Amino acid sequence: MDEMTSILRTIEDTEVTQIFTHHITALVQRNALETYLPGYEHYDQRALILARPDDIVCVVGNVDRRYVDYLSSLGLGPKGDRIIEIKAESGDDPDWTLASMLLRNTKPLRAIHELIPDRNRVVLNPYLASSAEFDLAAVLEDTLGKPIRVLGGNADIVAHANLKHLAHAKAYELAVPLAPGEIVELHAHSDCSRLDVTPLLKVIARYVSHTGRVIVRGTYGAAGSGTFVAEGASEDIERKLRTFVEQQIHHIYLVQVMFDIVATPNVQMFVEPDTGAIWCVGATDQRVDKKFSHKGNVFPSTARTLAGMICSARKLAQWLQTRGFTGLAGFDFVEYVHPETGAYEHIFVEINARVNAATYPVFLMERLNAWQAGRSSPLIKAFLSAKITTKAASFSELQEMHSRFFFDPCAGRGVIPYNTGRLANGMCDLVFLGSSREDVEDMYQRFS
């Protein structure tokens, strides 16, 4: 199996200032975010646990300074004066992004200029490298008078790889294991009233006999917005499928046999910008619900076929590297028991050519371990990340309600909140850290 390397290597150069712009509006259309990710406006605050003290984090809205102080007490996060807060203006274009807001506001650009030492190189570290990030980098170059590297580029290969049907075609070409299936493109009825789902129904009928279930995924769905499982009576499938298609943005679908899932790992690879070297920097099991919406990650992975998954991820990462991609990319897989042979096998699901949800807890665990080692405190061996709903409306309230669960450096275990900007929506993300997978799963159950 490929040797794993520390994810901290991706940003630890002390002569580089990282500028984090982790707003997720470049990921998918706003209506899908509003439906599936309440509080999405503040997901950019997740980058606080990635940043070093002298890095810069740009966010929309305000950051709770008590949370910044809490992170600092654990050796995490940027200094308070290195958080650039952008006020969302009423009447903004519905397609606004953090990058576009920075482009039309000279004040934060001047603030960034003042925070970067003359000797330092600068890397723009976005959630996803779209064309807007490259426009922002060009303006920053003029402002700072030095080159700006965008981690994740180029924008064309990012957009290409994030389309499921194109990633599926490349995986097939590279002999990466795939579930049996087909790509289906829908067209409107003759009266142009709505898309004709007949081609989808025909393909579903061809594959449903394999296991009794077929999974249908829109080519660019995110946050659980683009997945449909077809099973049961054909009339029921048709009715639900029509409703599903009417809610989608795109008209291209990937239809595949659905197996009984044992694990759903995410493998993170990093393409080094200068040398093109490819490192495996993370392997976690995804926690998903019945609709395959992401609910968190858990480490270490229990997948028996993880070595094969990392090999498959490397093949796809090498393809991305040849097309100009740099930085972090996540590769989702499924492990299943073959219904005929009984053997554990893996299949490729999709590429996330961007920062992944698993990136944040992986960084957090490794950075905390570096801090723990410096204090001769117990090291963390496992984590479980989870999305929760809460009555707490601020970090102080959350801490008051759950302080008994909070991370104890002397024990090397406990909970650390992140994505705390969502508290205004009654939501938050947590990382449960401990000595083993069983330990963190038990901690999560007791917290719940």
C-alpha positions in Angstrom: 0.0 0.0 0.0 1.2 3.6 -0.7 2.9 5.1 2.3 0.7 7.7 4.1 2.3 11.1 4.7 1.2 13.9 7.0 -1.3 16.3 5.7 0.5 19.0 7.5 3.2 18.9 4.8 0.8 20.5 2.4 1.0 23.9 4.2 3.8 23.8 6.7 6.4 25.9 4.7 7.1 28.8 7.2 8.1 31.2 4.4 4.7 30.9 2.8 1.6 32.8 3.9 -1.6 30.9 3.1 -4.7 32.9 2.3 -7.8 30.7 3.0 -11.0 31.4 1.0 -13.1 28.4 1.9 -16.6 29.8 1.1 -18.5 27.0 -0.7 -20.6 29.0 -3.1 -18.4 27.9 -6.0 -19.4 24.3 -5.3 -22.9 24.2 -6.6 -25.9 26.5 -7.3 -27.2 28.5 -4.4 -30.7 26.9 -4.3 -29.1 23.5 -3.7 -27.0 24.9 -0.9 -30.0 26.6 0.7 -31.9 23.3 0.7 -29.3 20.9 1.7 -26.7 23.0 3.7 -28.5 25.5 6.0 -25.9 28.0 7.2 -23.8 27.5 4.1 -22.9 31.2 4.2 -20.6 30.5 7.1 -18.9 27.2 6.1 -15.8 29.3 5.3 -15.1 29.4 9.0 -14.0 25.7 8.8 -10.7 27.1 7.5 -10.0 28.5 11.0 -8.8 25.0 12.1 -6.5 24.7 9.1 -4.7 28.0 9.4 -1.4 28.6 11.3 -1.1 31.7 13.5 0.3 33.9 10.8 -1.9 32.7 7.9 -4.9 34.7 6.8 -8.5 33.5 6.8 -11.2 35.4 4.8 -14.8 34.9 5.8 -18.2 36.3 5.0 -19.7 37.8 8.2 -18.3 37.8 11.7 -16.2 35.2 13.7 -16.9 34.7 17.4 -13.6 35.9 19.0 -14.2 33.7 22.0 -14.0 30.7 19.6 -10.7 32.1 18.2 -9.3 32.4 21.7 -10.4 28.8 22.4 -8.6 27.5 19.4 -5.5 29.5 20.3 -5.5 27.8 23.8 -5.0 24.5 21.9 -2.3 25.8 19.6 -4.8 26.1 16.7 -6.0 28.8 14.3 -4.9 32.2 13.1 -4.2 35.3 15.2 -7.4 37.3 15.6 -6.1 40.2 13.5 -5.5 37.9 10.6 -9.1 37.1 10.1 -10.6 39.2 7.3 -14.3 39.6 7.7 -16.4 40.6 4.7 -19.8 42.0 5.1 -22.5 40.5 2.8 -24.3 43.3 1.2 -28.1 43.2 0.7 -29.1 42.8 -2.9 -25.9 41.0 -3.8 -25.9 39.1 -7.1 -27.4 35.6 -6.5 -24.2 34.0 -7.9 -21.8 35.9 -5.5 -18.8 34.2 -4.1 -16.3 35.2 -1.5 -13.8 35.8 -4.3 -16.1 38.1 -6.1 -16.8 40.1 -3.0 -13.1 40.5 -2.3 -12.6 41.6 -5.9 -15.0 44.6 -5.5 -13.9 45.6 -2.1 -10.4 47.3 -1.8 -10.4 47.6 2.0 -9.8 43.8 2.7 -7.2 43.7 -0.1 -5.3 46.5 1.6 -5.6 44.7 4.9 -4.2 41.5 3.4 -1.3 43.5 1.9 -0.4 44.9 5.4 -0.4 41.4 6.9 2.0 39.6 4.6 5.8 39.9 5.2 7.8 41.1 2.2 10.0 38.0 2.3 7.1 35.5 2.2 5.6 33.8 -0.8 1.8 33.7 -1.0 -0.6 30.9 -1.7 -4.3 31.4 -2.3 -5.9 28.3 -0.7 -9.6 28.1 -1.8 -12.2 25.5 -1.1 -12.5 24.9 -4.8 -10.4 26.5 -7.6 -12.9 28.1 -9.9 -12.1 30.9 -12.4 -13.1 33.5 -9.7 -10.2 32.4 -7.6 -7.8 33.0 -10.4 -9.3 36.5 -11.0 -8.8 37.2 -7.3 -5.2 36.0 -7.5 -4.5 38.3 -10.4 -5.7 41.3 -8.4 -3.8 40.2 -5.3 -0.6 40.0 -7.5 -1.1 43.7 -8.4 -1.9 44.6 -4.8 1.1 42.8 -3.3 3.5 43.1 -6.1 4.5 39.4 -6.1 3.3 36.2 -7.7 0.3 34.4 -6.1 -0.1 30.7 -6.4 -3.6 29.3 -6.5 -3.8 25.8 -4.9 -6.0 23.6 -6.9 -5.6 24.9 -10.4 -6.3 24.9 -13.2 -10.0 25.8 -13.1 -10.8 23.7 -16.3 -9.6 20.4 -14.9 -11.3 21.1 -11.6 -14.7 21.7 -13.3 -14.1 18.6 -15.5 -13.1 16.2 -12.8 -16.0 17.2 -10.5 -18.6 16.0 -13.1 -19.4 12.5 -12.2 -20.0 11.1 -15.7 -16.6 12.5 -16.9 -14.8 11.1 -13.9 -16.5 7.8 -14.5 -15.4 7.7 -18.1 -11.7 8.4 -17.1 -11.8 5.8 -14.4 -13.1 3.2 -17.0 -10.2 4.2 -19.3 -7.7 3.8 -16.4 -9.1 0.4 -15.5 -10.2 1.6 -12.0 -12.9 -0.7 -10.7 -16.5 0.5 -11.3 -20.0 -0.7 -10.6 -21.8 -1.9 -13.7 -23.8 0.9 -15.2 -24.3 3.6 -17.9 -24.3 7.3 -18.5 -27.7 8.7 -19.5 -28.5 12.1 -21.0 -32.1 13.3 -20.9 -33.8 15.6 -23.3 -37.1 17.5 -23.1 -40.4 16.2 -24.3 -41.5 17.4 -27.7 -43.6 20.1 -26.0 -40.5 21.2 -24.0 -42.5 21.1 -20.8 -40.1 18.9 -18.9 -37.3 16.3 -19.3 -38.3 12.9 -20.6 -37.2 10.3 -18.0 -37.9 7.3 -20.3 -34.2 6.7 -21.1 -33.4 6.6 -17.4 -36.2 4.2 -16.7 -35.0 1.8 -19.5 -31.4 1.8 -18.1 -32.7 1.3 -14.5 -34.7 -1.7 -15.8 -31.5 -3.2 -17.4 -29.5 -3.1 -14.2 -32.0 -3.4 -11.3 -32.0 -7.2 -11.6 -28.4 -7.5 -10.5 -29.0 -6.7 -6.8 -32.6 -5.3 -6.7 -31.3 -1.7 -6.4 -29.8 0.9 -8.7 -28.3 4.2 -7.7 -28.9 7.2 -9.9 -26.7 10.3 -9.5 -26.8 13.6 -11.2 -23.5 14.5 -12.7 -23.0 17.5 -10.4 -24.8 16.9 -7.2 -23.4 18.0 -3.8 -24.4 17.7 -0.2 -26.9 14.9 -0.9 -28.7 16.9 -3.6 -28.2 14.6 -6.5 -28.7 11.0 -5.5 -31.7 8.7 -6.0 -31.9 5.0 -5.1 -34.3 3.0 -7.3 -35.9 -0.1 -5.8 -39.3 -1.5 -5.4 -42.2 -1.5 -7.8 -41.6 0.1 -11.2 -44.6 2.4 -10.9 -43.2 3.7 -7.6 -39.8 4.2 -9.1 -41.2 6.2 -12.1 -43.1 8.5 -9.8 -40.2 9.2 -7.5 -37.7 9.5 -10.4 -39.8 12.2 -12.1 -39.8 14.2 -8.8 -36.1 13.7 -8.4 -35.2 14.8 -12.0 -37.4 18.0 -11.7 -35.3 19.1 -8.7 -31.9 18.7 -10.5 -29.7 21.2 -12.2 -28.2 19.0 -14.9 -29.6 16.5 -17.4 -26.8 13.9 -17.4 -27.0 11.0 -15.0 -24.9 8.1 -13.9 -26.9 4.9 -13.4 -25.1 2.0 -11.6 -25.8 -1.2 -9.8 -26.0 -0.7 -6.0 -24.3 -3.3 -3.9 -24.6 -3.9 -0.1 -22.2 -1.4 1.3 -19.6 -2.4 3.9 -17.7 0.9 4.0 -17.6 4.2 2.1 -14.0 5.5 2.4 -12.7 8.8 1.2 -9.0 8.9 0.2 -7.3 12.2 0.1 -4.3 12.8 -2.3 -2.2 15.9 -2.5 -0.5 17.0 -5.8 2.6 19.0 -4.9 2.7 22.2 -7.0 6.5 22.4 -7.6 7.5 18.8 -8.2 4.2 17.2 -9.2 4.8 14.6 -6.5 1.6 12.8 -5.3 1.1 12.0 -1.6 -1.7 10.1 0.1 -2.5 12.3 3.1 -5.7 10.8 4.4 -8.0 7.8 4.4 -11.3 7.9 6.4 -14.6 6.2 6.4 -17.5 8.5 5.4 -20.6 8.5 7.6 -23.6 8.7 5.4 -27.4 8.4 5.9 -29.9 6.3 3.9 -30.0 9.0 1.3 -26.2 9.0 1.0 -26.0 12.5 2.5 -22.6 13.1 4.2 -22.8 13.2 8.0 -19.1 13.1 8.9 -16.0 10.9 8.8 -14.3 8.5 11.1 -10.6 7.5 11.4 -9.1 5.0 11.1 -10.8 3.3 8.2 -12.0 -0.3 8.6 -12.0 -1.0 4.9 -10.2 -4.3 4.0 -9.6 -3.1 0.4 -8.0 0.3 1.4 -4.7 -0.6 -0.3 -6.6 -1.1 -3.6 -8.5 2.2 -3.2 -5.3 4.1 -2.6 -3.8 2.6 -5.8 -7.0 3.6 -7.7 -6.9 7.1 -6.2 -3.2 7.4 -7.3 -4.1 6.5 -10.9 -6.7 9.2 -11.0 -4.5 11.8 -9.2 -1.8 11.2 -11.8 -4.3 12.0 -14.5 -5.3 15.2 -12.7 -1.6 16.1 -12.3 -1.0 15.8 -16.0 -3.8 18.2 -16.6 -2.4 20.9 -14.3 -4.2 20.1 -11.1 -2.4 20.9 -7.8 -3.4 20.6 -4.1 -5.9 18.4 -2.3 -8.4 16.1 -4.0 -10.7 13.5 -2.5 -11.6 10.2 -4.1 -14.8 8.4 -2.8 -15.0 4.6 -2.9 -17.4 1.9 -1.8 -16.3 -1.4 -0.3 -18.8 -4.3 -0.7 -19.0 -8.1 -0.6 -19.3 -9.5 -4.0 -22.7 -11.3 -4.1 -21.3 -14.3 -6.1 -17.8 -14.8 -4.7 -18.2 -13.4 -1.2 -14.9 -11.5 -1.6 -14.4 -7.9 -0.4 -14.0 -5.6 -3.4 -13.9 -1.9 -4.0 -15.5 0.4 -6.6 -14.8 4.0 -7.4 -17.6 6.5 -6.9 -16.4 10.1 -7.6 -13.7 12.7 -7.5 -13.9 15.8 -5.4 -11.2 18.0 -6.9 -11.1 20.3 -4.0 -10.9 20.4 -0.2 -13.0 17.7 1.3 -15.1 17.6 4.4 -12.6 15.1 5.8 -9.7 17.5 5.3 -10.7 19.5 8.4 -10.7 16.8 11.0 -7.6 15.2 9.5 -5.7 18.5 9.8 -7.1 19.0 13.3 -6.0 15.7 14.6 -2.5 15.9 13.1 -1.9 19.5 14.3 -3.2 18.7 17.8 -0.8 15.7 17.9 2.1 17.9 17.0 1.0 20.2 19.9 0.5 17.2 22.2 3.9 15.8 21.4 5.5 19.1 22.3 3.8 18.9 25.7 4.6 15.2 26.2 0.8 14.6 26.3 -1.1 11.5 25.0 -1.3 11.4 21.2 -4.7 11.1 19.4 -5.2 7.8 17.5 -8.8 8.2 16.2 -11.5 10.7 15.4 -15.1 10.9 14.5 -16.6 14.1 12.9 -20.3 14.8 13.1 -22.9 17.4 12.3 -25.2 18.3 15.2 -28.2 20.4 15.9 -28.1 22.4 19.1 -30.0 25.0 21.1 -26.7 26.9 21.6 -26.7 30.2 19.6 -23.0 31.0 20.3 -19.8 29.3 21.1 -20.0 30.4 24.7 -23.4 28.8 25.1 -22.1 25.6 23.4 -19.2 25.5 25.8 -21.3 26.1 28.8 -23.7 23.3 27.8 -21.1 20.7 26.9 -17.8 21.7 28.5 -17.6 18.3 30.2 -17.1 16.7 26.8 -14.5 19.3 25.5 -11.0 18.1 24.6 -8.7 17.5 27.6 -5.0 17.8 26.5 -3.9 15.8 29.6 -6.1 12.9 28.6 -5.7 13.3 24.8 -9.4 12.9 24.2 -12.6 14.9 24.0 -14.6 17.1 21.6 -13.6 20.1 19.6 -16.3 22.2 17.8 -15.7 23.7 14.4 -17.8 25.2 11.7 -19.2 27.3 14.5 -20.6 30.0 12.2 -23.6 27.7 11.8 -24.6 28.1 15.4 -26.7 31.0 14.2 -28.8 28.3 12.4 -28.8 26.0 15.4 -26.1 23.7 13.9 -22.4 23.0 14.4 -19.8 20.4 13.5 -17.8 18.4 16.2 -14.7 16.3 16.1 -14.5 13.6 18.7 -10.9 12.7 19.4 -9.6 9.7 21.3 -7.4 6.6 21.6 -9.3 4.3 19.3 -12.2 4.1 16.9 -14.3 2.4 19.5 -13.4 5.2 22.0 -14.6 8.0 19.7 -17.7 6.1 18.6 -18.6 5.6 22.3 -18.0 9.2 23.0 -20.3 10.3 20.1 -23.0 8.0 21.4 -22.8 9.4 24.9 -22.8 12.9 23.6 -25.8 12.2 21.4 
